[in-house]
Amino acid sequence: MSPAMSSRGKKVSVPDNLYTVILAVALCAVLATAGYVAFQCLTQYGAIFKIQ
C-alpha cells in the first residue's frame, strides 16, 4: 500500500462558523430554559428567588 492511498492522515475541514452556530444554538437553548424556569417560578410561587 502506498502512503497516497491511506485515509488515516486525512482530516475533515469544518468551517469555524459551524462551531460558532452550534455554540450560539446551545447558548440560546440554555437561556430559553432558564427564562422558562424563572417564569414558571414567578407564576406558581410569586417570586423567582425567595429566601426564607
Backbone hydrogen bonds, N-H to C=O, Kabsch-Sander energy under -0.5 kcal/mol:
donor,donor_aa,acceptor,acceptor_aa,energy
5,M,2,S,-1.3
6,S,3,P,-0.7
14,V,12,V,-0.7
18,L,15,P,-1.1
19,Y,15,P,-0.8
20,T,16,D,-1.7
21,V,17,N,-2.2
22,I,18,L,-2.3
23,L,19,Y,-2.3
24,A,20,T,-2.3
25,V,21,V,-2.5
26,A,22,I,-2.2
27,L,23,L,-2.4
28,C,24,A,-2.5
29,A,25,V,-2.1
30,V,26,A,-2.1
31,L,27,L,-2.6
32,A,28,C,-2.5
33,T,29,A,-2.1
34,A,30,V,-2.4
35,G,31,L,-2.4
36,Y,32,A,-2.3
37,V,33,T,-2.5
38,A,34,A,-2.4
39,F,35,G,-2.4
40,Q,36,Y,-2.6
41,C,37,V,-2.4
42,L,38,A,-2.3
43,T,39,F,-2.5
44,Q,40,Q,-2.5
45,Y,41,C,-2.5
46,G,41,C,-0.6
46,G,42,L,-1.1
47,A,41,C,-0.8
50,K,48,I,-0.5
51,I,49,F,-0.6
52,Q,50,K,-0.6
